[in-house]
Amino acid sequence: MVAGMLERLKKRDSQDKSVKDGISLIIASPQDDFSLMDSVIKQTIDRSLFEVIIVLNRNIDQESADNDINKGTSEIIQSELDKIQSRIPSLNVRVIKYFNQISDLKLIDQIFNNFMHGLEEVNRKFFVFARGSDRFSPDFLKEIYKKSREDRVVIPQRSLVNEKSSYIPEYEMNNPSYKTSNKQLLEISDLNTGILIPTSMVKYIKHQPYQRMLFFWKILQKIPTIHLLKDEKAVYFFDKSSTAVPEDETPENILKVVKELNHIMEDLENNPKKGLFKYKSSFSIIKLFKEKIIQETLKLNSYLKKHPEKAEDIRKAVQGKNVPYPILNMGLASDLVVSYCFPPYADTSGNNMAKRVREYGRVVDVVQCDMTGMRKLDPHLEVISQEYVENQIIIPSKPSFGGWREILDFIERGVEELSRLVGEKGEYQRMYSRAMFPASHLLAFQFKIKHPQIRWIAEFSDPLIYDIKSQERVVKIEDETYLEMIKQEVQHIGVPEYHISNLFFLAEYLPYLFADELVFTNQNQQEYMTKNFPIKEVQDMIEEKSTIQRHTTLPEHFYHLYSSNYTLEEKYVNLAYFGSFYETRNLNHVYTALSSLEDEYQDSYRLHIFTTDLKEVKKHIPSSIKGQIKVNHYLNYLEFLNLTTRFHCLIVNDSHTVRYKNINPYLPSKYSDYLGSRTPIWSICEEGSALSQLPSRYKSYLDDDQSGIDTARRIIKNEKLKPENYHKDK
């Protein structure tokens, strides 16, 4: 593709008589310092192979601008050039004059503006930008021209004026020892000077001021090779003091640069056969792009430290998968999240905590466990919360739901890591922990007693002490040192003593006592956990601290980050169920409803099930409807979100708890995911459950088979609804 484009450009240029072999040297300096001409005069290259274009400008609102630019400094410069040309008549020099329309440009941007005006006048196949105050070695133009090709840029050695030359080693960019080259190339990308560039590739690049920071990178996007010239005969000496790169770039311009670099990076990653992946060496341009993005993101970080109120605006503007959010958020996290499981590990509890972080909208540090062996990795999940995470501390403990030794190891290592962070950055203001996974609350408790001023918010996704059948979960702690420490802490706050060493009891009791706020996902859960807690004296304390916050629903764009290629036949009403099957949660209600439908409906629908144990699920499907049901492996989370937008109806069901509990304390988090899809929901509820109290287009009840049959019939009758209508009546 790139080769073909180059051939067309070569053909065009060969037909354009105004384009000659050689180099156009474009010189600019608003300070009218053109001492570079001394270096130009000494060049050893054949004078027919280069021209010099000097660009002068004045502000449009400058008093007597026309007289000044024509009679002032420009006359002096022209006089000097006349002397040079009378002495060296073969030297081809032109002076370009224009009025600058933007009066408040920084010096470095004025120079870039001059360069771009000069670029419009070139008539050679290659060009070089140079500042009037810089210098280069006598063989500079000759040596870079020797290496010129229309499919490459040539980058010579660079050194400060009056410094001994130090060349750029021609190492691979991904070599860890290759530090100097990266730094210098990033500097070149700000100054854009001293590089030999094919004119045909960049002649029509726009020249808004912020494009100075993108010019070099857009060249790399177009040209498939870079040649780092290590010949000491070709050295570009730059006067860094005359045009230091400004540190106060406007955030608007920096954002434009970061977004454009992200766009280029995504284009390269999505099209691996394009030019930048055709380097003959393993020279890592991608790594260089990432370093440039980091460099610009550091500027945004500095801005946010001064203007924290602009944080959300910056995040909305800078979105992109290559944005280094830990750099953007560096030093900004004043809050802590303790979540035993958290992305990139695939887990419903971890996803829900990540959604809370996004909803929370504050930069946080996260401490979590290395879930290797218990949960699969899904790096795509990081997109949920990455915009709000600074440090992600993964504790290398063996993961366990209820193993005390493993949990204690997690607690001790976690406290050690958090103490280190506090020593580096100061105290946290708030801490948020979430269970299921009881270890989250146990580490949070340990941190709270060491840092009592922190506001601790503890969320419960489900009851901990009692399982779904109201059986007590018991893991006995035999660590007397730990138990004695807890006993003393409890005594300090004057609540009843306890004599229970059960891990799951402590994972509820300690947050009840020491957290500043308790979060439950629904009112039933809060009532069940409070009234069934063994120590009745703390019930009032629990209620006073309690808030109800339903599971978070992600913004709509998350449902379109991943495009699923799952096939649906449009002639059917397509229903979907996503989830695991348990003794107390299954699709028997749905099977009964679908099996009982009249014949006219039997071939009008398809039920798509996405679950873990396919064989077990298939065993329980009635033979009469097996042809209408498709059982699939569970999907990664982002594909699941995308696919929820494509069905006619999504099924969510309560656990069947009536035999075990006087109130259903569970709210399926799937409901919050379905809600964001804007697809109609069929809620299958227990009477009085949290799910039964939430809106959904279709609703039936577990102990009422007829309600299921009627609901299934209604859904299929509504098959006439077209996709644009599915989402109307939420």
C-alpha positions in Angstrom: 0.0 0.0 0.0 2.7 2.5 1.0 4.9 1.4 -1.9 2.1 2.0 -4.3 1.5 5.5 -2.9 5.2 6.3 -3.1 5.3 5.2 -6.8 2.3 7.5 -7.6 4.0 10.4 -5.8 7.2 9.8 -7.6 5.4 9.7 -10.9 3.6 12.9 -10.1 6.8 14.6 -9.1 8.6 13.4 -12.2 6.0 15.1 -14.3 6.2 18.3 -12.2 9.0 20.3 -13.7 9.0 22.6 -10.7 10.2 19.8 -8.4 14.0 19.3 -8.8 16.5 17.0 -7.2 18.1 18.2 -4.0 17.2 20.0 -0.8 15.2 23.0 0.1 16.6 24.5 3.3 13.9 26.5 5.1 15.3 29.0 7.6 13.2 30.9 10.1 13.9 33.1 13.1 11.5 35.8 14.2 14.4 37.2 16.2 16.1 37.9 12.9 19.2 35.9 13.9 20.4 34.3 10.6 23.9 33.5 11.7 23.2 29.9 10.4 24.1 31.4 7.0 27.8 31.0 8.0 27.2 27.3 8.1 25.3 27.4 4.8 28.2 29.1 3.0 30.6 26.4 4.1 28.5 23.5 2.9 30.4 21.0 0.7 27.4 19.8 -1.3 27.1 20.8 -4.9 25.4 24.2 -4.8 23.0 23.1 -7.6 21.5 20.5 -5.2 20.1 22.9 -2.6 18.2 26.2 -2.3 17.8 28.4 0.8 14.4 29.8 1.7 14.5 32.5 4.4 11.1 33.2 6.0 10.4 36.6 7.6 7.2 37.7 9.3 5.7 40.5 11.4 2.5 40.7 13.3 -0.4 42.1 11.3 -1.3 44.6 14.0 2.3 45.9 14.4 2.5 49.7 13.8 3.8 50.4 10.3 4.2 46.7 9.7 4.4 47.0 5.9 7.2 49.6 6.2 9.0 47.7 8.8 9.0 44.4 7.0 10.1 46.0 3.7 12.4 48.7 5.0 13.7 47.6 8.3 15.4 44.3 9.2 14.5 42.6 6.0 16.6 45.3 4.1 19.6 44.6 6.3 19.2 40.8 5.8 18.7 41.3 2.0 21.8 43.5 1.9 23.8 40.8 3.6 22.5 38.2 1.3 23.4 40.3 -1.7 26.9 40.5 -0.4 27.0 36.7 -0.1 25.6 36.1 -3.5 28.0 38.6 -5.1 30.8 36.6 -3.6 29.2 33.2 -4.2 26.8 33.7 -7.2 26.0 29.9 -7.3 24.2 30.1 -3.9 20.4 30.1 -4.5 18.7 32.1 -1.7 15.1 33.5 -1.6 13.4 35.6 1.1 9.7 35.0 1.8 7.8 37.7 3.7 4.4 37.5 5.2 2.2 39.0 7.9 1.4 36.8 10.9 -2.3 36.8 11.6 -2.0 35.5 15.2 -0.3 38.1 17.4 0.2 36.0 20.6 2.0 33.0 19.3 4.8 31.6 21.4 8.2 32.0 19.9 8.6 28.3 19.0 5.1 28.3 17.3 6.0 31.5 15.4 9.1 29.6 14.0 6.9 26.6 13.1 4.5 29.0 11.4 7.4 30.4 9.4 8.5 26.8 8.4 5.1 26.0 7.1 4.9 29.2 5.0 8.3 28.3 3.6 7.2 24.8 2.9 4.6 26.2 0.4 7.5 27.6 -1.6 9.9 24.6 -1.9 10.8 23.2 -5.3 13.2 20.4 -4.3 12.4 16.7 -3.6 13.5 17.0 0.0 13.5 19.8 2.6 15.1 20.6 6.0 13.8 23.0 8.7 16.5 25.0 10.4 16.5 27.9 12.8 18.6 31.0 12.1 20.4 30.7 15.4 21.4 27.0 14.9 24.5 25.6 13.1 25.5 22.5 11.2 28.7 20.8 10.1 30.2 21.6 6.6 29.3 18.1 5.3 25.8 18.2 6.8 23.7 18.6 3.6 25.9 16.4 1.5 25.8 13.5 4.0 22.1 13.6 4.6 21.4 13.9 0.9 23.5 10.8 0.2 21.0 8.8 2.4 17.9 10.4 1.0 15.0 8.3 -0.4 11.4 9.2 -0.9 10.3 6.5 1.5 12.4 7.6 4.5 13.3 10.5 6.7 17.0 11.0 7.6 17.8 12.0 11.2 21.4 13.1 11.7 23.4 13.5 14.9 22.3 16.4 17.1 24.3 18.4 19.6 24.0 21.7 21.4 25.8 24.6 19.9 29.4 24.8 21.1 29.2 21.3 22.5 31.2 18.4 21.3 29.3 16.2 18.9 27.7 13.1 20.3 25.9 10.9 17.8 22.8 8.9 18.2 23.7 5.1 18.4 21.9 3.1 15.7 20.4 0.7 18.3 16.9 -0.7 18.2 14.4 1.5 19.9 13.2 -1.4 22.0 16.7 -1.9 23.5 16.4 -0.9 27.2 19.9 0.7 27.0 18.8 3.0 24.1 18.0 6.1 26.2 19.7 8.9 24.4 18.1 8.2 21.1 14.6 8.2 22.5 15.1 11.5 24.3 16.6 13.2 21.3 13.9 11.9 18.9 11.2 13.2 21.3 13.0 16.5 21.3 13.1 16.6 17.6 9.3 16.0 17.5 8.9 19.4 19.4 11.4 21.4 17.3 11.1 19.6 13.9 14.6 20.9 12.9 17.5 19.2 11.2 15.5 16.3 9.6 15.6 15.5 5.9 12.0 14.9 4.8 10.6 14.0 1.4 8.6 17.0 0.2 6.0 15.0 -1.6 4.7 13.4 1.6 4.0 16.5 3.7 3.6 19.5 1.5 -0.1 19.9 2.3 0.0 19.3 6.1 -2.2 21.9 7.9 -0.3 24.4 10.0 -2.4 25.3 13.0 -0.1 26.2 15.9 -0.7 22.9 17.8 0.4 20.9 14.7 4.0 21.7 15.6 3.7 19.0 18.2 2.3 16.6 15.7 4.2 17.4 12.5 7.0 14.8 13.1 4.5 12.1 14.1 2.3 12.6 11.0 5.5 12.2 8.9 6.1 8.9 10.6 2.6 7.9 9.9 3.2 8.4 6.2 6.8 7.3 5.7 7.7 3.7 6.3 11.4 4.1 7.2 13.7 6.2 9.4 17.4 6.4 8.9 19.4 7.4 11.9 22.7 8.8 10.5 25.6 8.1 12.8 28.2 9.7 10.5 30.0 12.4 12.6 30.4 14.5 9.5 26.7 15.3 9.6 25.8 17.1 12.8 23.1 19.5 13.5 24.0 21.9 16.3 21.0 23.6 17.9 20.7 26.6 20.2 18.3 25.3 22.7 18.1 28.5 24.7 16.7 30.5 21.8 13.5 28.5 21.4 13.0 26.4 24.5 9.9 24.2 24.3 7.2 26.0 26.4 6.0 24.2 29.5 2.7 26.1 29.6 1.2 24.6 26.4 -2.6 25.1 26.5 -4.5 22.0 27.6 -6.7 22.3 24.5 -3.6 21.9 22.2 -2.2 19.1 24.3 -5.5 17.3 24.2 -5.6 17.6 20.4 -2.1 16.1 20.2 -2.8 13.2 22.5 -6.1 12.4 20.7 -4.4 12.5 17.3 -1.5 10.3 18.5 -4.0 7.9 19.8 -5.8 7.9 16.5 -2.6 7.1 14.7 -1.7 4.4 17.2 -5.1 2.7 16.9 -4.8 2.9 13.1 -1.4 1.2 13.2 -2.5 -1.5 15.6 -5.6 -2.2 13.6 -3.7 -2.3 10.3 -0.5 -4.2 11.0 0.5 -4.3 7.3 0.7 -0.6 7.0 3.9 1.3 6.6 5.2 1.7 10.1 5.4 -2.1 10.5 7.6 -2.5 7.5 10.9 -1.4 9.1 13.7 -3.6 8.1 15.0 -3.7 11.7 12.9 -4.2 14.8 13.1 -0.4 15.4 10.0 0.1 17.5 8.2 3.1 16.3 5.2 2.0 18.3 7.3 2.3 21.5 8.3 5.8 20.4 4.7 6.8 19.8 3.8 5.5 23.3 6.7 7.5 24.8 5.5 10.7 23.0 1.9 10.1 24.4 3.4 9.7 27.9 5.4 13.0 27.4 2.2 14.9 26.4 0.1 13.2 29.1 2.6 14.4 31.7 1.8 17.9 30.7 -1.9 17.2 31.2 -1.1 15.7 34.6 0.7 18.9 35.6 -2.3 21.0 34.5 -4.7 18.8 36.5 -2.6 19.2 39.6 -3.1 22.9 39.3 -6.7 22.7 38.1 -8.3 19.6 39.7 -11.8 21.0 38.9 -11.1 20.4 35.2 -10.4 16.6 35.7 -13.7 15.3 34.3 -13.5 17.6 31.3 -10.0 16.4 30.5 -11.0 12.7 30.9 -13.9 13.1 28.6 -11.8 14.8 26.0 -8.8 12.5 26.1 -10.4 9.1 25.8 -8.5 6.4 23.9 -7.2 3.0 24.5 -3.5 4.1 24.4 -3.9 6.9 27.0 -1.6 6.1 29.9 -4.1 6.8 32.7 -1.7 6.1 35.5 0.4 9.0 34.1 -2.6 11.2 33.7 -3.7 10.4 37.3 -0.2 10.5 38.8 -0.3 12.0 42.3 -4.1 12.6 42.1 -5.5 9.7 44.0 -6.6 10.7 47.5 -9.0 7.7 47.9 -8.4 4.0 48.2 -10.3 0.9 46.9 -9.8 -2.5 48.5 -11.3 -5.1 46.2 -9.9 -8.7 46.5 -10.9 -9.3 42.9 -10.7 -6.5 40.4 -10.0 -6.2 36.6 -8.2 -7.5 34.7 -9.5 -10.7 36.4 -12.9 -11.8 35.0 -15.3 -11.9 37.9 -18.8 -10.4 38.5 -17.8 -9.0 41.9 -14.7 -7.4 40.4 -16.7 -5.9 37.5 -19.2 -4.4 39.9 -16.4 -2.8 41.9 -14.9 -1.4 38.8 -18.3 0.1 37.8 -18.5 1.6 41.3 -15.1 3.3 40.7 -16.3 4.8 37.5 -19.6 5.9 39.1 -17.6 7.3 42.0 -15.7 9.6 39.6 -12.7 10.2 41.8 -9.1 9.0 41.2 -8.3 6.0 43.4 -5.5 3.6 44.2 -6.7 0.0 44.1 -5.3 -2.9 46.2 -6.3 -6.4 45.0 -5.2 -10.0 45.0 -3.5 -11.8 42.2 -6.4 -14.1 41.2 -4.3 -16.3 38.9 -5.6 -19.9 39.1 -9.0 -18.8 40.4 -10.1 -16.3 37.7 -9.2 -15.8 34.1 -7.5 -12.7 32.8 -9.5 -10.4 30.6 -7.4 -7.2 29.9 -10.3 -5.6 28.1 -12.1 -5.2 31.5 -9.6 -2.5 32.5 -11.4 0.0 30.3 -14.3 0.1 32.8 -12.3 2.0 35.5 -8.9 2.8 34.1 -9.7 6.5 33.7 -9.9 6.8 37.5 -7.1 4.6 38.7 -3.6 5.8 39.6 -1.9 2.9 41.3 -3.1 -0.7 41.0 -1.4 -2.8 43.6 -1.8 -6.5 42.9 -0.8 -8.5 46.0 0.9 -11.8 45.1 -1.0 -14.0 47.5 -2.6 -17.3 46.7 -6.3 -16.5 46.1 -8.9 -18.1 48.4 -12.5 -17.5 49.2 -12.2 -18.6 52.8 -8.7 -19.9 53.5 -7.4 -18.1 56.6 -3.7 -18.5 55.9 -4.1 -17.1 52.4 -6.3 -14.3 53.5 -3.9 -13.3 56.4 -1.0 -13.3 53.9 -3.1 -10.9 51.7 -3.9 -8.7 54.7 -0.2 -8.4 55.9 1.2 -7.8 52.4 -1.6 -5.4 51.6 -1.0 -3.3 54.8 2.8 -3.3 54.0 2.2 -2.0 50.4 -0.4 0.6 51.6 2.0 1.8 54.3 4.6 2.4 51.7 2.2 4.4 49.5 1.1 6.5 52.5 4.7 7.2 53.2 5.2 8.4 49.6 2.0 10.4 49.1 0.4 11.1 52.4 -2.8 9.9 54.0 -5.9 8.8 52.0 -9.2 10.7 52.6 -11.6 7.8 51.9 -11.5 4.0 51.5 -14.0 1.8 49.8 -14.1 -2.0 50.2 -16.5 -4.5 48.7 -17.4 -8.1 49.5 -18.3 -10.8 48.2 -14.8 -12.0 48.9 -14.6 -11.4 52.6 -10.8 -10.6 52.5 -11.6 -7.1 51.1 -13.3 -6.0 54.4 -10.7 -7.7 56.6 -7.8 -5.8 54.9 -9.8 -2.6 55.0 -10.4 -3.0 58.7 -6.7 -3.5 59.4 -5.9 -0.3 57.4 -8.7 1.6 59.2 -7.4 0.9 62.7 -3.9 2.1 61.6 -5.4 5.2 60.0 -8.5 6.0 62.0 -9.0 9.4 60.3 -9.9 7.7 56.9 -13.6 7.5 56.0 -14.3 3.8 55.4 -17.2 2.9 53.1 -18.0 -0.9 53.1 -20.3 -2.5 50.6 -21.9 -5.9 50.8 -23.0 -7.5 47.6 -24.6 -10.5 49.4 -25.0 -11.7 53.0 -21.7 -13.2 54.2 -22.6 -15.2 57.3 -25.5 -17.1 55.7 -25.5 -18.8 52.3 -28.5 -18.9 50.0 -30.1 -21.8 51.9 -29.5 -19.9 55.2 -26.8 -22.3 56.2 -24.0 -20.6 58.2 -20.7 -20.3 56.5 -18.0 -21.2 58.9 -14.2 -20.9 58.6 -12.7 -21.0 62.1 -9.7 -18.7 62.7 -7.2 -20.3 65.2 -4.8 -17.3 65.1 -5.0 -16.2 68.7 -2.8 -13.2 68.1 -5.2 -11.9 65.5 -8.3 -12.7 67.5 -6.8 -10.9 70.6 -6.0 -7.8 68.5 -9.7 -7.7 67.3 -11.0 -8.2 70.9 -9.0 -5.2 72.1 -10.2 -3.0 69.2 -13.8 -3.9 69.9 -13.4 -3.2 73.6 -12.1 0.3 72.7 -15.4 1.3 71.1 -17.5 -0.1 73.9 -19.7 -2.6 72.1 -20.6 -6.1 73.3 -17.8 -8.6 73.4 -18.1 -11.6 71.2 -16.7 -15.1 71.4 -16.9 -16.1 67.7 -13.8 -16.9 65.7 -15.7 -17.4 62.4 -14.0 -15.6 59.5 -17.4 -14.8 57.8 -18.9 -13.5 61.0 -15.9 -11.1 61.3 -16.2 -10.0 57.7 -19.6 -8.6 58.6 -19.1 -7.6 62.2 -15.9 -5.5 61.7 -17.4 -3.3 59.0 -20.6 -2.9 61.0 -18.5 -1.6 63.9 -15.6 0.4 62.3 -16.9 1.5 58.8 -18.3 5.0 58.6 -20.8 4.0 55.9 -22.4 0.7 55.0 -23.7 0.1 51.4 -26.3 -2.5 50.5 -27.6 -3.1 47.0 -31.2 -3.3 48.0 -33.5 -2.7 51.0 -34.2 -6.4 51.4 -30.6 -7.2 51.8 -30.1 -4.6 54.4 -33.1 -5.8 56.4 -32.1 -9.5 56.1 -28.5 -8.9 57.2 -29.4 -6.6 60.0 -32.2 -8.6 61.5 -30.3 -11.9 61.2 -27.0 -10.7 62.7 -26.3 -12.7 65.9 -25.5 -9.6 68.0 -28.7 -7.8 68.3 -27.2 -4.8 70.2 -25.6 -3.4 67.0 -28.7 -3.4 64.8 -29.3 0.3 65.4 -25.7 1.1 64.5 -26.0 -0.9 61.3 -29.2 0.9 60.3 -27.8 4.4 61.1 -24.8 3.8 58.8 -26.7 2.1 56.0 -27.3 3.5 52.5 -28.9 1.6 49.5 -27.1 1.8 46.2 -28.2 -0.4 43.4 -25.5 -1.9 41.1 -24.0 0.6 38.7 -25.1 0.7 35.0 -22.3 1.6 32.6 -22.7 4.5 30.1 -24.1 3.5 26.7 -20.8 3.7 24.8 -19.5 0.7 26.7 -22.0 -1.4 24.9 -20.3 -0.7 21.6 -16.6 -1.0 22.4 -16.7 -4.6 21.2 -18.6 -5.8 18.2 -19.9 -9.4 18.6 -20.1 -11.6 15.5 -22.7 -13.8 17.1 -25.4 -14.7 14.5 -29.1 -14.1 15.1 -31.8 -15.0 12.6 -34.0 -12.0 12.2 -37.1 -14.1 11.3 -37.3 -15.2 15.0 -38.1 -13.4 18.2 -34.7 -13.8 19.9 -34.6 -14.1 23.7 -31.4 -14.3 25.7 -30.3 -15.5 29.2 -26.8 -14.9 30.4 -25.7 -16.6 33.7 -24.8 -19.6 35.7 -27.3 -22.2 36.9 -27.8 -23.3 40.5 -30.3 -25.3 42.5 -32.1 -22.1 43.4 -31.6 -20.3 40.1 -32.5 -22.0 36.8 -34.7 -21.5 33.8 -37.4 -24.0 34.6 -40.0 -21.2 34.7 -39.0 -20.2 31.2 -39.0 -23.8 29.9 -42.5 -24.4 31.3 -43.7 -21.2 29.7 -42.3 -21.9 26.3 -43.4 -25.5 26.3 -46.9 -24.5 27.1 -47.3 -22.0 24.2 -49.8 -22.7 21.4 -48.5 -24.3 18.3 -48.7 -21.1 16.3 -45.9 -19.6 18.6 -43.6 -22.6 18.8 -41.5 -21.8 15.7 -41.6 -18.0 16.2 -38.8 -17.7 18.8 -35.3 -18.7 19.7 -33.9 -18.8 23.2 -30.1 -18.2 23.4 -28.4 -19.3 26.6 -24.9 -18.2 27.5 -23.5 -20.1 30.5 -20.6 -22.2 31.9 -21.6 -25.9 32.0 -23.2 -26.5 28.6 -23.7 -30.2 29.0 -25.5 -29.9 32.4 -27.8 -27.1 31.0 -28.7 -29.1 28.0 -29.8 -32.1 30.1 -32.6 -30.1 31.7 -34.1 -28.6 28.5 -37.5 -30.3 27.6 -37.2 -32.3 24.4 -40.3 -30.5 23.0 -38.4 -27.2 22.7 -34.8 -28.3 22.3 -34.9 -27.2 18.6 -35.7 -23.6 19.6 -32.9 -23.3 22.2 -29.2 -22.6 21.5 -26.8 -23.1 24.4 -23.4 -21.2 24.2 -20.3 -20.7 26.2 -20.3 -17.6 28.4 -18.8 -14.5 26.7 -16.2 -12.0 27.9 -17.9 -9.0 29.5 -17.6 -6.4 26.8 -18.9 -8.8 24.1 -21.8 -9.7 26.5 -22.6 -6.0 26.8 -22.6 -5.6 23.0 -24.7 -8.6 22.4 -27.4 -7.5 24.9 -28.2 -4.7 22.5 -29.2 -7.1 19.7 -31.9 -9.2 21.2 -35.6 -8.7 21.4 -35.7 -9.5 25.1 -33.3 -10.3 27.9 -34.2 -12.7 30.8 -33.2 -12.1 34.4 -34.4 -14.2 37.2 -34.4 -14.2 41.0 -33.0 -17.0 43.1 -35.8 -19.1 44.6 -35.4 -18.4 48.3 -38.9 -18.8 49.7 -38.1 -22.2 51.2 -35.0 -20.9 53.0 -35.5 -17.2 53.9 -38.4 -15.0 55.0 -37.2 -12.3 52.6 -35.2 -12.5 49.4 -32.0 -10.4 50.0 -30.6 -10.9 46.5 -30.7 -8.5 43.6 -29.1 -9.9 40.4 -26.4 -7.5 39.1 -27.3 -8.7 35.6 -30.3 -6.4 35.8 -28.0 -3.3 35.9 -26.1 -4.6 32.8 -29.3 -5.3 30.9 -30.7 -1.9 31.8 -27.9 -0.1 29.9 -28.6 -2.1 26.7 -32.0 -0.4 26.3 -33.4 -3.8 25.3 -36.7 -5.0 26.9 -36.2 -7.1 30.0 -38.2 -10.1 31.2 -37.9 -10.2 35.0 -38.8 -13.5 36.7 -39.4 -12.6 40.3 -40.2 -13.9 43.7 -43.0 -12.0 45.3 -41.6 -9.0 47.3 -38.1 -9.4 46.0 -35.9 -6.4 45.1 -36.1 -7.4 41.4 -39.9 -7.4 41.6 -39.9 -3.8 42.6 -37.8 -2.6 39.7 -39.3 -1.6 36.3 -39.1 -4.0 33.3 -41.3 -4.3 30.2 -42.1 -7.9 31.0 -42.6 -9.5 34.4 -43.7 -12.9 35.7 -43.4 -14.8 39.1 -41.5 -17.9 39.9 -44.5 -19.6 41.7 -47.0 -18.7 39.0 -46.5 -20.7 35.9 -49.4 -19.1 34.1 -47.8 -15.6 34.5 -44.8 -17.0 32.7 -46.9 -18.5 29.9 -48.8 -15.2 29.4 -45.5 -13.2 29.4 -43.8 -15.5 26.9 -46.9 -15.1 24.6 -46.9 -11.3 24.9 -43.2 -11.2 24.0 -43.7 -13.3 20.9 -46.8 -11.2 19.9 -44.6 -8.1 20.1 -42.3 -9.6 17.4 -43.8 -7.0 15.2 -41.7 -4.4 17.1 -38.7 -3.4 14.9 -35.3 -2.7 16.3 -35.8 1.0 16.4 -38.8 0.5 18.6 -37.3 -2.0 21.0 -35.8 0.7 23.2 -38.7 3.1 23.6 -40.6 2.3 26.8 -38.0 1.7 29.5 
